[in-house]
Amino acid sequence: MSANISSELEHLTADPDYSMWHKNTGIAVTTIYSLIIIVGLIGNITLIRTFCTVKSMRNIPNLLMSSLALGDLILLVTCAPVDATRFLADEWLFGRVGCKLIPFIQLTSVGVSVFTLTALSADRYKAIVKPMDIQMSHAKICLRAAMIWLLSLTLAIPEAIFSDLHAFPIARTNDTFVTCAPYPQAGDLHPKIHSMASFLIFYVIPLFIISIYYFFIARSLIRSASNMPVEGNVHVRRQIESRKRLAKTVLVFVGLFAVCWLPSHVIYLYRCYNYSEADTSLAHYVASVCARILAFTNSCVNPFALYLLSKSFQKQFNKQLCCCCPSRRLLAPRSQSAGRNNTRMTSLKSTNHSMASFTIVNGNHGSHEV
C-alpha cells in the first residue's frame, strides 16, 4: 500500500498552495523516518539474533516471532527509505521497476505480519484450549512460516503487476504530474475494489479470526481458574500463568498492528471512494503523513513490547546488546580464576574441618565404648 497512499500524498504536494509547506516539513518527517529505521533495525536484528543463538528460547512462538521480525526488517530497509523520499522530492525517483517492486515488498511484509499474528493466535489457542494435542515440531513450524511467506508473496503479485507510473491532473491548474500508483485515473471502480480488498484481506478477516481464537482462549482460562482448587498443584499453576503471559504478549502484538495500520486503511478507503477529486486540505495532508509514520512504526515496536512483557527475553536482549564490551572480557578470566581459587581453598578447609570433626567424634565414641 506504499504506492497507494503515497500517490495520494503526491496529489497534495503537487498543488502549489501546499508545495512550500511540504518542503519545509520534509526534513522533519524524514528525520522521524530515520529514527524509526534505526530503532527498528536494532530491535529486530537483536530479536532474531537472540532467538537464533539462545537454545532455550527456540520454541514455536519465538520462531514465528522471528519470521515476523524478518518481515519488519525487509520493510524498514526497502520501503521506509523510499517512502521518506516522497516528502523531499515532488517526483517519483525510482523508475518503473521501483514502482512495481516497492509496493510488492510492502504488501508482502504486511501479509507476513498479519498472517503470522494469526498463526501465533492459533498456536496459543492450541496450547491453552487443547493442551493434550500433539505439539508441532520445529520443522513443521518452519514449514508453516514458509507457507505464510509464500501466501503473502502470492497475494502481493497483483500489486506488482498493476502498479505503474501514471499521469494525474492537478485540480487547480491544467498541469499533470507522474507518480507511482496501482491504477490509472480512469473510473472509480478499480480503486474501490482495490482498497476494499486490501482492507478485508490484510486487516478485517485476519483480525476477525484472531478475535475468535482469543474468545475461546479467554473462556478456557476463566474456566480453568474457577475449576482449580484453592490449594492446587504448584506446577499446574505456573504452567497456566506462563501460558497466560505468552497469550498476553501475542494479544499486545495484535493490538499494536491493529492500531498502527487502521489509519492507513481508513485514509486509503476515503481516498478511493472520493476518487474524482483530490482532497488538498491541510488536515487531510497531516492525517496522511501521520498514518504513514504510524504504519512504519509498527515494524519497530514489537521487539520493545516483548522486552517489557518478558523478563527472560529482557535478560537475553541485554546480553546481546552488551556482549561487545572489551573491558569485561579482559576482566572475566581473572575474576573467574580468583573465584576458582577461593572455591578450592574453601573446599579444602571444609574437608579438613570435616575430617577433624569425624576423628574427634570417633575417638570419643571409642573411649566411651571401652
Sequence and secondary structure as in RCSB ss.txt:
>XXXX:A:sequence
MSANISSELEHLTADPDYSMWHKNTGIAVTTIYSLIIIVGLIGNITLIRTFCTVKSMRNIPNLLMSSLALGDLIL
LVTCAPVDATRFLADEWLFGRVGCKLIPFIQLTSVGVSVFTLTALSADRYKAIVKPMDIQMSHAKICLRAAMIWL
LSLTLAIPEAIFSDLHAFPIARTNDTFVTCAPYPQAGDLHPKIHSMASFLIFYVIPLFIISIYYFFIARSLIRSA
SNMPVEGNVHVRRQIESRKRLAKTVLVFVGLFAVCWLPSHVIYLYRCYNYSEADTSLAHYVASVCARILAFTNSC
VNPFALYLLSKSFQKQFNKQLCCCCPSRRLLAPRSQSAGRNNTRMTSLKSTNHSMASFTIVNGNHGSHEV
>XXXX:A:secstr
 HHHHHHHHHHHHTSHHHHHHHHHHHHHHHHHHHHHHHHHHHHHHHHHHHHHH GGG SHHHHHHHHHHHHHHHI
IIIIHHHHHHTTT SS  SHHHHHHHHHHHHHHHHHHHHHHHHHHHHHHHHHHH TTS    HHHHHHHHHHHHH
HHHHHHHHHHHH EEEEEE TTSS EEEEEESS SS SHHHHHHHHHHHIIIIIHHHHHHHHHHHHHHHHHHHHH
HHS TT  HHHHHHHHHHHHHHHHHHHHHHHHHHHHHHHHHHHHHHHHTTTS    HHHHHHHHHHHHHHHHHHH
HHHHHHHHH HHHHHHHHHHHHTT HHHHHHHHHHHHHHHHHHHHHHHHHHHHHHHHHHHHHHHHHHHH 
